[in-house]
């Protein structure tokens, strides 16, 4: 199993870069072409969620992402932010819509608090059709 | 591809033509432009997503925010979207039942 890892400062500008890398690894892993749009959107949503969680609390730590190419294509996004109270307005609306979108898009989705310290881990998986080396 | 924004007038509606990627980085620019139009007294705004290649929940949030604002200022607000990949995210989030969605600019400006 090959893994590509990256870390990025919690800035919206970097989310697009992560999407591009994630789709490139997915394509190489053998995710079906008709699922790549879904992969791109899901990775973007998970990373944007992590950025929003860091920014709400002023956390400058990096967001960690890992793309693994195995029997399934697995994506893991880890943030280091504690859960915050709900806020009013468009920002909360976007956070709620983002969670709905992720749940609707990705059948193999797990979101859980980190075992140690504040933060959450989002794990997503997609089937692969072929292996290319 | 970066976000592109352009406006034109069609049948007394101001059509905001959006292109490129609407995501967590670029959506604030779209929000700013929609707010500018509605605060500027435009009575009918149509957001045309025909050239959008990618949109995430931040973009959806901006459209809902624009729709809400239009109602408070008494303007009409419509969204033109014919791409299946984008319509899918409206359906998943249930926003196809909230936002006035149209298949074409003609449909939006004659509604």
gemmi code that builds the backbone of each chain (N, CA, C; Angstrom):
import gemmi

chains = {
    "A": [
        ("UNK", (0.841, -1.200, 0.000), (0.000, 0.000, 0.000), (0.877, 1.252, 0.000)),
        ("UNK", (0.608, 2.145, -0.937), (1.357, 3.401, -1.007), (0.539, 4.511, -0.336)),
        ("UNK", (1.244, 5.386, 0.355), (0.545, 6.477, 1.027), (1.198, 7.809, 0.682)),
        ("UNK", (0.376, 8.777, 0.389), (0.856, 10.147, 0.199), (0.321, 10.969, 1.369)),
        ("UNK", (1.225, 11.624, 2.075), (0.805, 12.456, 3.213), (1.162, 13.905, 2.932)),
        ("UNK", (0.316, 14.779, 3.434), (0.676, 16.197, 3.371), (0.064, 16.943, 4.545)),
        ("UNK", (0.666, 18.047, 4.866), (0.167, 18.937, 5.913), (0.027, 20.323, 5.303)),
        ("UNK", (-0.987, 21.041, 5.742), (-1.108, 22.407, 5.222), (-1.597, 23.352, 6.305)),
        ("UNK", (-1.144, 24.595, 6.215), (-1.605, 25.620, 7.148), (-3.101, 25.811, 6.932)),
        ("UNK", (-3.841, 26.077, 8.010), (-5.302, 26.159, 7.880), (-5.760, 27.425, 7.165)),
        ("UNK", (-5.504, 27.462, 5.872), (-5.897, 28.590, 5.020), (-6.732, 28.059, 3.862)),
        ("UNK", (-7.835, 28.738, 3.544), (-8.693, 28.284, 2.436), (-7.952, 28.128, 1.111)),
        ("UNK", (-6.926, 28.946, 0.892), (-6.217, 28.910, -0.389), (-5.576, 27.549, -0.664)),
        ("UNK", (-5.273, 26.783, 0.399), (-4.577, 25.514, 0.201), (-5.520, 24.342, -0.084)),
        ("UNK", (-6.808, 24.552, 0.127), (-7.751, 23.436, -0.031), (-7.783, 22.943, -1.478)),
        ("UNK", (-7.688, 23.870, -2.407), (-7.704, 23.478, -3.821), (-6.505, 22.582, -4.155)),
        ("UNK", (-5.348, 22.937, -3.598), (-4.146, 22.124, -3.832), (-4.361, 20.698, -3.338)),
        ("UNK", (-4.958, 20.583, -2.156), (-5.192, 19.244, -1.595), (-6.171, 18.463, -2.486)),
        ("UNK", (-7.190, 19.160, -2.982), (-8.150, 18.489, -3.881), (-7.425, 17.928, -5.104)),
        ("UNK", (-6.548, 18.740, -5.677), (-5.841, 18.320, -6.887), (-4.960, 17.098, -6.620)),
        ("UNK", (-4.246, 17.127, -5.496), (-3.388, 15.990, -5.144), (-4.247, 14.749, -4.892)),
        ("UNK", (-5.332, 14.948, -4.152), (-6.205, 13.822, -3.805), (-6.786, 13.137, -5.027)),
        ("UNK", (-7.178, 13.913, -6.007), (-7.747, 13.334, -7.224), (-6.663, 12.640, -8.044)),
        ("UNK", (-5.475, 13.214, -8.059), (-4.372, 12.578, -8.792), (-4.049, 11.213, -8.184)),
        ("UNK", (-4.010, 11.136, -6.864), (-3.713, 9.849, -6.212), (-4.874, 8.874, -6.431)),
        ("UNK", (-6.103, 9.381, -6.383), (-7.275, 8.522, -6.599), (-7.247, 7.905, -7.990)),
        ("UNK", (-6.884, 8.719, -8.970), (-6.840, 8.235, -10.356), (-5.789, 7.126, -10.474)),
        ("UNK", (-4.654, 7.361, -9.859), (-3.579, 6.371, -9.913), (-3.966, 5.102, -9.151)),
        ("UNK", (-4.753, 5.276, -8.082), (-5.153, 4.123, -7.271), (-6.168, 3.253, -7.999)),
        ("UNK", (-6.855, 3.832, -9.007), (-7.829, 3.042, -9.753), (-9.273, 3.342, -9.416)),
        ("UNK", (-9.516, 4.475, -8.788), (-10.905, 4.880, -8.562), (-11.545, 5.154, -9.933)),
        ("UNK", (-12.763, 4.707, -10.099), (-13.445, 4.862, -11.390), (-13.563, 6.337, -11.769)),
        ("UNK", (-13.418, 6.605, -13.058), (-13.461, 7.995, -13.537), (-14.752, 8.702, -13.128)),
        ("UNK", (-15.858, 7.960, -13.148), (-17.132, 8.620, -12.830), (-17.299, 8.905, -11.339)),
        ("UNK", (-16.302, 8.498, -10.544), (-16.356, 8.813, -9.104), (-15.382, 9.920, -8.721)),
        ("UNK", (-14.578, 10.369, -9.687), (-13.533, 11.334, -9.334), (-14.102, 12.694, -8.923)),
        ("UNK", (-15.231, 13.090, -9.522), (-15.847, 14.358, -9.105), (-16.291, 14.284, -7.644)),
        ("UNK", (-16.820, 13.124, -7.295), (-17.270, 12.919, -5.914), (-16.082, 12.948, -4.946)),
        ("UNK", (-14.989, 12.303, -5.362), (-13.769, 12.287, -4.546), (-13.258, 13.714, -4.352)),
        ("UNK", (-13.220, 14.455, -5.433), (-12.713, 15.836, -5.377), (-13.558, 16.681, -4.422)),
        ("UNK", (-14.866, 16.555, -4.555), (-15.758, 17.342, -3.707), (-15.636, 16.929, -2.241)),
        ("UNK", (-15.591, 15.621, -2.005), (-15.524, 15.128, -0.621), (-14.218, 15.552, 0.059)),
        ("UNK", (-13.106, 15.464, -0.655), (-11.824, 15.882, -0.074), (-11.873, 17.375, 0.237)),
        ("UNK", (-12.422, 18.152, -0.688), (-12.536, 19.595, -0.464), (-13.402, 19.911, 0.745)),
        ("UNK", (-14.510, 19.192, 0.860), (-15.406, 19.444, 1.992), (-14.727, 19.108, 3.322)),
        ("UNK", (-14.063, 17.956, 3.355), (-13.413, 17.539, 4.609), (-12.300, 18.527, 4.995)),
        ("UNK", (-11.554, 18.989, 4.002), (-10.461, 19.930, 4.291), (-11.005, 21.313, 4.661)),
        ("UNK", (-12.045, 21.755, 3.967), (-12.635, 23.057, 4.296), (-13.220, 23.032, 5.709)),
        ("UNK", (-13.788, 21.895, 6.072), (-14.328, 21.742, 7.432), (-13.191, 21.868, 8.461)),
        ("UNK", (-12.078, 21.212, 8.170), (-10.937, 21.261, 9.092), (-10.396, 22.687, 9.206)),
        ("UNK", (-10.298, 23.366, 8.073), (-9.815, 24.758, 8.082), (-10.763, 25.636, 8.911)),
        ("UNK", (-12.058, 25.461, 8.706), (-13.036, 26.268, 9.448), (-12.935, 26.005, 10.943)),
        ("UNK", (-12.740, 24.748, 11.320), (-12.630, 24.413, 12.747), (-11.382, 25.051, 13.360)),
        ("UNK", (-10.272, 25.030, 12.643), (-9.049, 25.671, 13.147), (-9.226, 27.186, 13.234)),
        ("UNK", (-9.798, 27.761, 12.180), (-9.901, 29.225, 12.140), (-10.847, 29.765, 13.212)),
        ("UNK", (-11.903, 29.037, 13.491), (-12.861, 29.497, 14.513), (-12.196, 29.660, 15.873)),
        ("UNK", (-11.187, 28.814, 16.131), (-10.518, 28.862, 17.433), (-9.131, 29.484, 17.346)),
        ("UNK", (-8.777, 29.998, 16.182), (-7.472, 30.646, 16.025), (-6.300, 29.692, 16.116)),
        ("UNK", (-6.522, 28.441, 15.744), (-5.447, 27.432, 15.824), (-4.604, 27.477, 14.545)),
        ("UNK", (-3.287, 27.618, 14.709), (-2.410, 27.718, 13.543), (-1.760, 26.383, 13.176)),
        ("UNK", (-2.028, 25.339, 13.966), (-1.445, 24.024, 13.655), (-1.888, 23.572, 12.272)),
        ("UNK", (-1.081, 22.747, 11.658), (-1.409, 22.253, 10.320), (-2.556, 21.250, 10.351)),
        ("UNK", (-3.270, 21.189, 9.250), (-4.233, 20.112, 9.011), (-3.466, 18.990, 8.322)),
        ("UNK", (-3.711, 17.757, 8.771), (-2.978, 16.617, 8.206), (-3.888, 15.799, 7.300)),
        ("UNK", (-3.334, 15.397, 6.164), (-4.107, 14.616, 5.201), (-3.261, 13.429, 4.739)),
        ("UNK", (-3.910, 12.275, 4.607), (-3.207, 11.096, 4.067), (-4.092, 10.430, 3.023)),
        ("UNK", (-3.475, 10.102, 1.894), (-4.172, 9.385, 0.818), (-3.508, 8.017, 0.692)),
        ("UNK", (-4.275, 6.956, 0.848), (-3.696, 5.616, 0.794), (-4.287, 4.804, -0.343)),
        ("UNK", (-3.399, 4.155, -1.051), (-3.738, 3.382, -2.234), (-3.600, 1.903, -1.878)),
        ("UNK", (-4.720, 1.264, -1.537), (-4.692, -0.160, -1.179), (-5.848, -0.885, -1.834)),
        ("UNK", (-6.491, -1.798, -1.071), (-7.671, -2.485, -1.609), (-8.793, -1.491, -1.872)),
        ("UNK", (-8.782, -0.409, -1.100), (-9.683, 0.711, -1.343), (-8.844, 1.980, -1.351)),
        ("UNK", (-9.401, 3.019, -1.914), (-8.718, 4.316, -1.839), (-9.206, 4.994, -0.565)),
        ("UNK", (-8.284, 5.259, 0.351), (-8.655, 5.812, 1.653), (-8.086, 7.214, 1.816)),
        ("UNK", (-8.907, 8.089, 2.346), (-8.490, 9.472, 2.610), (-8.749, 9.757, 4.083)),
        ("UNK", (-7.735, 10.311, 4.750), (-7.882, 10.655, 6.165), (-7.538, 12.134, 6.337)),
        ("UNK", (-8.419, 12.879, 6.978), (-8.192, 14.310, 7.241), (-8.295, 14.522, 8.745)),
        ("UNK", (-7.246, 15.073, 9.323), (-7.197, 15.252, 10.777), (-7.060, 16.722, 11.128)),
        ("UNK", (-7.983, 17.200, 11.981), (-7.838, 18.559, 12.511), (-7.522, 18.479, 14.000)),
        ("UNK", (-7.083, 19.600, 14.563), (-6.677, 19.625, 15.971), (-7.530, 20.593, 16.790)),
        ("UNK", (-8.763, 20.804, 16.354), (-9.617, 21.796, 17.025), (-10.651, 21.114, 17.915)),
        ("UNK", (-10.838, 21.684, 19.095), (-11.896, 21.181, 19.977), (-13.247, 21.607, 19.406)),
        ("UNK", (-14.288, 20.868, 19.757), (-15.626, 21.259, 19.294), (-15.995, 22.608, 19.889)),
        ("UNK", (-16.564, 23.475, 19.049), (-16.961, 24.806, 19.512), (-18.481, 24.904, 19.478)),
        ("UNK", (-19.006, 25.876, 20.197), (-20.450, 26.069, 20.188), (-20.898, 26.522, 18.802)),
        ("UNK", (-22.171, 26.254, 18.512), (-22.712, 26.679, 17.220), (-22.723, 28.203, 17.148)),
        ("UNK", (-22.571, 28.692, 15.940), (-22.592, 30.130, 15.738), (-23.770, 30.479, 14.828)),
        ("UNK", (-24.124, 31.734, 14.803), (-25.235, 32.149, 13.966), (-24.726, 32.568, 12.590)),
        ("UNK", (-25.665, 32.611, 11.639), (-25.354, 33.199, 10.348), (-24.866, 32.223, 9.304)),
        ("UNK", (-24.315, 32.798, 8.229), (-23.946, 32.023, 7.053), (-22.853, 30.996, 7.340)),
        ("UNK", (-21.950, 31.325, 8.274), (-20.845, 30.403, 8.538), (-21.364, 29.071, 9.098)),
        ("UNK", (-22.312, 29.164, 10.045), (-22.889, 27.949, 10.610), (-23.689, 27.204, 9.554)),
        ("UNK", (-24.400, 27.957, 8.716), (-25.173, 27.339, 7.633), (-24.246, 26.517, 6.749)),
        ("UNK", (-23.101, 27.107, 6.412), (-22.151, 26.410, 5.541), (-21.615, 25.157, 6.218)),
        ("UNK", (-21.334, 25.240, 7.511), (-20.823, 24.070, 8.238), (-21.875, 22.960, 8.240)),
        ("UNK", (-23.142, 23.339, 8.458), (-24.217, 22.342, 8.461), (-24.398, 21.724, 7.081)),
        ("UNK", (-24.373, 22.569, 6.048), (-24.542, 22.073, 4.677), (-23.379, 21.153, 4.315)),
        ("UNK", (-22.183, 21.507, 4.767), (-20.999, 20.707, 4.480), (-21.138, 19.301, 5.059)),
        ("UNK", (-21.612, 19.215, 6.312), (-21.778, 17.899, 6.948), (-22.818, 17.075, 6.196)),
        ("UNK", (-23.911, 17.713, 5.790), (-24.960, 17.011, 5.036), (-24.418, 16.512, 3.705)),
        ("UNK", (-23.629, 17.353, 3.080), (-23.078, 17.006, 1.771), (-22.123, 15.812, 1.880)),
        ("UNK", (-21.248, 15.845, 2.878), (-20.310, 14.733, 3.067), (-21.054, 13.422, 3.312)),
        ("UNK", (-22.067, 13.493, 4.182), (-22.815, 12.276, 4.498), (-23.579, 11.751, 3.281)),
        ("UNK", (-24.047, 12.678, 2.449), (-24.785, 12.263, 1.265), (-23.895, 11.758, 0.146)),
        ("UNK", (-22.682, 12.264, 0.108), (-21.761, 11.922, -0.979), (-21.026, 10.607, -0.763)),
        ("UNK", (-20.573, 10.405, 0.471), (-19.620, 9.312, 0.724), (-20.290, 8.201, 1.537)),
        ("UNK", (-20.401, 7.036, 0.914), (-21.029, 5.907, 1.624), (-20.121, 5.417, 2.745)),
        ("UNK", (-18.826, 5.370, 2.467), (-17.856, 4.883, 3.445), (-17.235, 6.101, 4.138)),
        ("UNK", (-17.943, 6.600, 5.144), (-17.513, 7.826, 5.842), (-17.535, 7.603, 7.344)),
        ("UNK", (-16.440, 7.966, 7.995), (-16.383, 7.876, 9.454), (-15.801, 9.170, 9.987)),
        ("UNK", (-16.524, 9.782, 10.912), (-16.034, 11.002, 11.549), (-16.009, 10.736, 13.045)),
        ("UNK", (-14.843, 10.941, 13.666), (-14.734, 10.616, 15.090), (-13.733, 11.544, 15.765)),
        ("UNK", (-13.939, 11.770, 17.080), (-12.944, 12.561, 17.818), (-11.618, 11.813, 17.860)),
        ("UNK", (-10.528, 12.547, 17.961), (-9.213, 11.902, 18.071), (-9.126, 11.154, 19.402)),
        ("UNK", (-8.382, 10.072, 19.390), (-8.246, 9.277, 20.616), (-7.531, 10.071, 21.696)),
        ("UNK", (-6.574, 10.906, 21.300), (-5.862, 11.706, 22.298), (-5.825, 13.167, 21.854)),
        ("UNK", (-6.216, 14.037, 22.744), (-6.182, 15.471, 22.451), (-7.399, 15.911, 21.657)),
        ("UNK", (-7.565, 17.238, 21.545), (-8.714, 17.750, 20.801), (-8.554, 17.526, 19.300)),
        ("UNK", (-9.683, 17.478, 18.618), (-9.631, 17.331, 17.162), (-10.502, 16.192, 16.674)),
        ("UNK", (-10.648, 16.123, 15.367), (-11.435, 15.041, 14.772), (-10.690, 14.443, 13.583)),
        ("UNK", (-11.086, 13.220, 13.290), (-10.533, 12.529, 12.131), (-11.690, 12.167, 11.209)),
        ("UNK", (-11.553, 12.523, 9.950), (-12.538, 12.141, 8.936), (-11.880, 11.111, 8.038)),
        ("UNK", (-12.500, 9.935, 7.950), (-11.980, 8.878, 7.072), (-13.003, 8.601, 5.980)),
        ("UNK", (-12.520, 8.522, 4.765), (-13.411, 8.259, 3.637), (-12.779, 7.196, 2.752)),
        ("UNK", (-13.602, 6.348, 2.171), (-13.063, 5.303, 1.311), (-13.882, 5.114, 0.048)),
        ("UNK", (-13.186, 4.733, -1.017), (-13.853, 4.445, -2.291), (-13.274, 3.148, -2.870)),
        ("UNK", (-14.112, 2.405, -3.581), (-13.593, 1.191, -4.222), (-12.641, 1.527, -5.357)),
        ("UNK", (-11.718, 0.595, -5.641), (-10.814, 0.769, -6.773), (-11.075, -0.368, -7.762)),
        ("UNK", (-10.935, -0.063, -9.042), (-11.256, -1.061, -10.066), (-10.028, -1.771, -10.601)),
        ("UNK", (-8.924, -1.103, -10.516), (-7.712, -1.709, -11.072), (-6.538, -1.141, -10.303)),
        ("UNK", (-5.436, -1.789, -10.409), (-4.226, -1.286, -9.785), (-3.248, -0.908, -10.875)),
        ("UNK", (-2.706, 0.269, -10.795), (-1.683, 0.664, -11.760), (-0.390, 0.944, -11.020)),
        ("UNK", (0.661, 0.454, -11.503), (1.963, 0.616, -10.847), (2.957, 1.252, -11.783)),
    ],
    "B": [
        ("UNK", (-9.135, 26.369, -11.870), (-9.441, 27.639, -12.522), (-10.002, 28.619, -11.492)),
        ("UNK", (-9.537, 29.840, -11.549), (-9.998, 30.856, -10.609), (-11.456, 31.223, -10.868)),
        ("UNK", (-12.048, 31.878, -9.895), (-13.424, 32.338, -10.036), (-13.481, 33.506, -11.020)),
        ("UNK", (-14.497, 33.498, -11.881), (-14.725, 34.668, -12.729), (-16.155, 35.147, -12.516)),
        ("UNK", (-16.329, 36.466, -12.511), (-17.637, 37.068, -12.285), (-17.868, 38.149, -13.329)),
        ("UNK", (-19.038, 38.128, -13.945), (-19.382, 39.173, -14.914), (-20.886, 39.406, -14.847)),
        ("UNK", (-21.285, 40.632, -15.052), (-22.729, 40.916, -15.012), (-23.203, 41.441, -16.362)),
        ("UNK", (-24.449, 41.153, -16.666), (-25.098, 41.711, -17.842), (-26.582, 41.804, -17.526)),
        ("UNK", (-27.284, 42.577, -18.315), (-28.716, 42.760, -18.057), (-29.514, 42.015, -19.128)),
        ("UNK", (-30.457, 41.207, -18.671), (-31.328, 40.452, -19.577), (-32.760, 40.639, -19.102)),
        ("UNK", (-33.586, 41.226, -19.935), (-35.009, 41.409, -19.609), (-35.204, 42.004, -18.213)),
        ("UNK", (-34.521, 43.069, -17.939), (-34.635, 43.797, -16.666), (-34.122, 43.016, -15.453)),
        ("UNK", (-33.429, 41.919, -15.728), (-32.784, 41.166, -14.645), (-31.265, 41.362, -14.747)),
        ("UNK", (-30.609, 41.500, -13.624), (-29.145, 41.526, -13.635), (-28.642, 40.094, -13.499)),
        ("UNK", (-27.988, 39.628, -14.545), (-27.483, 38.251, -14.546), (-26.017, 38.276, -14.124)),
        ("UNK", (-25.726, 37.580, -13.047), (-24.350, 37.462, -12.571), (-23.807, 36.128, -13.089)),
        ("UNK", (-22.925, 36.232, -14.074), (-22.374, 35.037, -14.704), (-21.138, 34.593, -13.921)),
        ("UNK", (-21.218, 33.389, -13.352), (-20.143, 32.873, -12.510), (-19.402, 31.776, -13.269)),
        ("UNK", (-18.085, 31.809, -13.211), (-17.300, 30.779, -13.882), (-16.159, 30.294, -12.999)),
        ("UNK", (-15.627, 29.119, -13.345), (-14.477, 28.591, -12.606), (-14.878, 27.794, -11.380)),
        ("UNK", (-14.120, 27.987, -10.295), (-14.333, 27.193, -9.092), (-14.863, 28.075, -7.960)),
        ("UNK", (-15.963, 27.639, -7.372), (-16.525, 28.339, -6.210), (-16.274, 27.450, -5.004)),
        ("UNK", (-15.301, 27.821, -4.216), (-14.973, 26.990, -3.052), (-14.701, 27.876, -1.846)),
        ("UNK", (-14.144, 27.257, -0.819), (-13.934, 27.955, 0.458), (-13.031, 29.188, 0.281)),
        ("UNK", (-12.189, 29.178, -0.748), (-11.285, 30.296, -0.982), (-11.936, 31.398, -1.806)),
        ("UNK", (-12.696, 31.007, -2.826), (-13.233, 32.007, -3.757), (-14.654, 32.464, -3.410)),
        ("UNK", (-15.375, 31.683, -2.617), (-16.784, 32.015, -2.333), (-16.972, 33.411, -1.721)),
        ("UNK", (-16.048, 33.875, -0.861), (-16.242, 35.231, -0.313), (-16.359, 36.304, -1.405)),
        ("UNK", (-15.656, 36.106, -2.534), (-15.753, 37.087, -3.624), (-17.150, 37.057, -4.242)),
        ("UNK", (-17.713, 35.870, -4.349), (-19.075, 35.752, -4.881), (-20.077, 36.389, -3.912)),
        ("UNK", (-19.879, 36.114, -2.610), (-20.776, 36.698, -1.604), (-20.740, 38.234, -1.678)),
        ("UNK", (-19.525, 38.740, -1.797), (-19.330, 40.197, -1.852), (-20.064, 40.800, -3.059)),
        ("UNK", (-19.977, 40.121, -4.205), (-20.600, 40.656, -5.430), (-22.125, 40.604, -5.339)),
        ("UNK", (-22.652, 39.515, -4.809), (-24.117, 39.397, -4.662), (-24.622, 40.469, -3.697)),
        ("UNK", (-23.905, 40.649, -2.606), (-24.295, 41.661, -1.613), (-24.263, 43.050, -2.237)),
        ("UNK", (-23.217, 43.287, -3.019), (-23.060, 44.576, -3.699), (-24.262, 44.856, -4.610)),
        ("UNK", (-24.679, 43.847, -5.356), (-25.822, 44.022, -6.268), (-27.102, 44.309, -5.482)),
        ("UNK", (-27.335, 43.523, -4.448), (-28.587, 43.679, -3.696), (-28.586, 44.990, -2.897)),
        ("UNK", (-27.435, 45.346, -2.333), (-27.348, 46.617, -1.601), (-27.434, 47.810, -2.552)),
        ("UNK", (-27.070, 47.565, -3.806), (-27.108, 48.646, -4.794), (-28.484, 48.891, -5.371)),
        ("UNK", (-29.465, 48.180, -4.869), (-30.840, 48.434, -5.284), (-31.291, 47.653, -6.506)),
        ("UNK", (-30.491, 46.658, -6.908), (-30.916, 45.814, -8.043), (-32.152, 45.009, -7.602)),
        ("UNK", (-33.201, 45.072, -8.392), (-34.469, 44.444, -7.972), (-34.631, 43.002, -8.395)),
        ("UNK", (-33.793, 42.555, -9.336), (-33.922, 41.175, -9.820), (-32.540, 40.634, -10.162)),
        ("UNK", (-32.095, 39.657, -9.393), (-30.762, 39.086, -9.590), (-30.890, 37.622, -10.010)),
        ("UNK", (-30.156, 37.264, -11.058), (-30.096, 35.873, -11.493), (-28.629, 35.450, -11.466)),
        ("UNK", (-28.323, 34.416, -10.706), (-26.953, 33.908, -10.651), (-26.848, 32.734, -11.621)),
        ("UNK", (-26.037, 32.907, -12.637), (-25.899, 31.888, -13.686), (-24.658, 31.030, -13.415)),
        ("UNK", (-24.880, 29.765, -13.092), (-23.770, 28.865, -12.757), (-23.292, 28.067, -13.981)),
        ("UNK", (-23.693, 28.498, -15.162), (-23.410, 27.748, -16.386), (-21.935, 27.480, -16.649)),
        ("UNK", (-21.053, 28.358, -16.201), (-19.614, 28.165, -16.468), (-18.847, 27.724, -15.221)),
        ("UNK", (-19.596, 27.312, -14.191), (-18.936, 26.853, -12.967), (-18.460, 25.418, -13.154)),
        ("UNK", (-17.196, 25.183, -12.845), (-16.627, 23.841, -13.009), (-16.647, 23.046, -11.711)),
        ("UNK", (-16.682, 23.782, -10.596), (-16.657, 23.104, -9.293), (-17.310, 24.017, -8.271)),
        ("UNK", (-18.126, 23.437, -7.396), (-18.694, 24.239, -6.304), (-18.842, 23.357, -5.069)),
        ("UNK", (-18.494, 23.906, -3.916), (-18.634, 23.144, -2.683), (-19.689, 23.785, -1.784)),
        ("UNK", (-19.750, 23.327, -0.548), (-20.811, 23.792, 0.360), (-20.691, 25.289, 0.660)),
        ("UNK", (-19.488, 25.824, 0.572), (-19.332, 27.260, 0.811), (-20.098, 28.045, -0.245)),
        ("UNK", (-20.024, 27.574, -1.492), (-20.774, 28.219, -2.568), (-22.265, 28.099, -2.346)),
        ("UNK", (-22.703, 26.923, -1.909), (-24.128, 26.738, -1.620), (-24.565, 27.712, -0.527)),
        ("UNK", (-23.720, 27.843, 0.498), (-24.043, 28.754, 1.597), (-24.175, 30.197, 1.127)),
        ("UNK", (-23.319, 30.589, 0.197), (-23.379, 31.948, -0.342), (-24.687, 32.169, -1.106)),
        ("UNK", (-25.098, 31.166, -1.877), (-26.351, 31.291, -2.635), (-27.549, 31.383, -1.695)),
        ("UNK", (-27.553, 30.582, -0.648), (-28.654, 30.655, 0.320), (-28.641, 32.013, 1.016)),
        ("UNK", (-27.444, 32.484, 1.369), (-27.326, 33.803, 1.990), (-27.844, 34.904, 1.079)),
        ("UNK", (-27.531, 34.792, -0.213), (-28.014, 35.767, -1.187), (-29.524, 35.725, -1.315)),
        ("UNK", (-30.067, 34.523, -1.335), (-31.521, 34.361, -1.437), (-32.206, 34.998, -0.219)),
        ("UNK", (-31.650, 34.720, 0.956), (-32.228, 35.292, 2.185), (-32.176, 36.821, 2.152)),
        ("UNK", (-31.039, 37.329, 1.722), (-30.881, 38.786, 1.679), (-31.856, 39.404, 0.680)),
        ("UNK", (-32.029, 38.718, -0.459), (-32.948, 39.260, -1.471), (-34.355, 39.410, -0.911)),
        ("UNK", (-34.725, 38.477, -0.057), (-36.074, 38.545, 0.521), (-36.197, 39.709, 1.499)),
        ("UNK", (-35.109, 39.996, 2.206), (-35.182, 41.110, 3.160), (-35.189, 42.468, 2.453)),
        ("UNK", (-34.596, 42.529, 1.265), (-34.580, 43.822, 0.562), (-35.673, 43.899, -0.513)),
        ("UNK", (-36.456, 42.841, -0.637), (-37.573, 42.861, -1.574), (-37.182, 42.669, -3.032)),
        ("UNK", (-36.058, 42.003, -3.273), (-35.621, 41.730, -4.647), (-35.962, 40.281, -5.009)),
        ("UNK", (-35.990, 40.008, -6.306), (-36.157, 38.613, -6.710), (-34.768, 38.002, -6.913)),
        ("UNK", (-34.677, 36.693, -6.742), (-33.376, 36.022, -6.785), (-33.569, 34.645, -7.397)),
        ("UNK", (-32.796, 34.342, -8.400), (-32.881, 33.031, -9.020), (-31.497, 32.483, -9.326)),
        ("UNK", (-31.412, 31.171, -9.456), (-30.142, 30.516, -9.763), (-30.345, 29.651, -11.001)),
        ("UNK", (-29.492, 29.844, -12.004), (-29.568, 29.039, -13.219), (-28.508, 27.948, -13.150)),
        ("UNK", (-28.961, 26.706, -13.229), (-28.023, 25.585, -13.151), (-28.579, 24.417, -13.953)),
        ("UNK", (-27.849, 24.018, -14.974), (-28.295, 22.891, -15.775), (-27.351, 21.703, -15.703)),
        ("UNK", (-26.227, 21.872, -14.976), (-25.227, 20.802, -14.925), (-25.608, 19.763, -13.880)),
        ("UNK", (-25.611, 18.519, -14.288), (-26.006, 17.453, -13.379), (-25.067, 17.364, -12.165)),
        ("UNK", (-23.760, 17.578, -12.408), (-22.815, 17.456, -11.286), (-23.092, 18.485, -10.197)),
        ("UNK", (-23.586, 19.657, -10.589), (-23.915, 20.675, -9.586), (-25.312, 20.437, -9.009)),
        ("UNK", (-26.243, 20.031, -9.879), (-27.603, 19.779, -9.393), (-27.598, 18.700, -8.307)),
        ("UNK", (-26.659, 17.764, -8.453), (-26.565, 16.683, -7.474), (-26.330, 17.218, -6.061)),
        ("UNK", (-25.465, 18.222, -5.930), (-25.177, 18.720, -4.579), (-26.343, 19.560, -4.035)),
        ("UNK", (-27.112, 20.177, -4.935), (-28.327, 20.857, -4.469), (-29.312, 19.825, -3.932)),
        ("UNK", (-29.419, 18.688, -4.631), (-30.376, 17.664, -4.214), (-29.944, 17.008, -2.906)),
        ("UNK", (-28.659, 16.656, -2.792), (-28.175, 15.982, -1.581), (-28.454, 16.822, -0.343)),
        ("UNK", (-28.252, 18.120, -0.473), (-28.411, 19.009, 0.688), (-29.843, 19.494, 0.859)),
        ("UNK", (-30.719, 19.152, -0.084), (-32.121, 19.585, 0.017), (-32.329, 21.030, -0.407)),
        ("UNK", (-31.256, 21.670, -0.882), (-31.387, 23.091, -1.236), (-32.116, 23.300, -2.560)),
        ("UNK", (-32.326, 22.202, -3.308), (-33.141, 22.335, -4.524), (-34.590, 22.658, -4.161)),
        ("UNK", (-34.955, 22.395, -2.908), (-36.312, 22.706, -2.443), (-36.385, 24.099, -1.813)),
        ("UNK", (-35.242, 24.714, -1.642), (-35.195, 26.027, -0.964), (-34.928, 27.145, -1.971)),
        ("UNK", (-33.926, 26.925, -2.817), (-33.528, 27.973, -3.762), (-34.362, 27.908, -5.044)),
        ("UNK", (-34.693, 29.059, -5.631), (-35.372, 29.057, -6.925), (-34.369, 28.700, -8.029)),
        ("UNK", (-34.409, 27.432, -8.467), (-33.474, 26.936, -9.491), (-34.146, 26.908, -10.849)),
        ("UNK", (-33.401, 27.309, -11.874), (-33.930, 27.310, -13.241), (-32.924, 26.629, -14.162)),
        ("UNK", (-33.447, 26.065, -15.247), (-32.605, 25.373, -16.217), (-31.915, 26.338, -17.176)),
        ("UNK", (-32.499, 27.522, -17.373), (-31.936, 28.459, -18.354), (-32.181, 29.900, -17.900)),
        ("UNK", (-31.443, 30.809, -18.507), (-31.623, 32.226, -18.192), (-33.005, 32.686, -18.639)),
        ("UNK", (-33.449, 32.163, -19.772), (-34.800, 32.497, -20.244), (-35.837, 32.138, -19.187)),
        ("UNK", (-35.717, 30.936, -18.664), (-36.688, 30.481, -17.659), (-36.619, 31.360, -16.407)),
        ("UNK", (-35.404, 31.748, -16.034), (-35.241, 32.547, -14.810), (-35.776, 33.970, -14.983)),
        ("UNK", (-35.624, 34.510, -16.177), (-36.018, 35.905, -16.371), (-37.492, 36.067, -16.761)),
        ("UNK", (-38.129, 34.949, -17.059), (-39.558, 35.039, -17.381), (-40.422, 34.469, -16.262)),
        ("UNK", (-39.755, 33.993, -15.198), (-40.522, 33.382, -14.095), (-41.336, 34.445, -13.349)),
    ],
}
model = gemmi.Model(1)
for chain_id, residues in chains.items():
    chain = gemmi.Chain(chain_id)
    for i, (resn, *xyz) in enumerate(residues, 1):
        res = gemmi.Residue()
        res.name, res.seqid = resn, gemmi.SeqId(i, " ")
        for name, pos in zip(("N", "CA", "C"), xyz):
            atom = gemmi.Atom()
            atom.name, atom.element = name, gemmi.Element(name[0])
            atom.pos, atom.b_iso = gemmi.Position(*pos), 0.0
            res.add_atom(atom)
        chain.add_residue(res)
    model.add_chain(chain)
structure = gemmi.Structure()
structure.add_model(model)
structure.setup_entities()
